[in-house]
């Protein structure tokens, strides 16, 4: 699925993203989904902007991250609140 199409799915409650970059641009699209309560990111490198935006997704009930070798922001991810 084209990530830019996600923001049009306003009633989306759960999404699994596998093998794409979880940069700020991508995570920012999730912020527009007010019904999104479950987010899973698998094999996704996460930049600092993405980490910062993850912390702003207050509607999430669950966040699952499969940490891979290409995540350089592990400390920032572990400190998400």
Secondary structure, DSSP 4 states (H G I P E B T S, - for coil): --GGGGGG-TT--EEEEESS-B-HHHHHHHHT-TT--EEEEES--B-HHHHHHHTT-TT-SEEEEE--TT---HHHHHT--
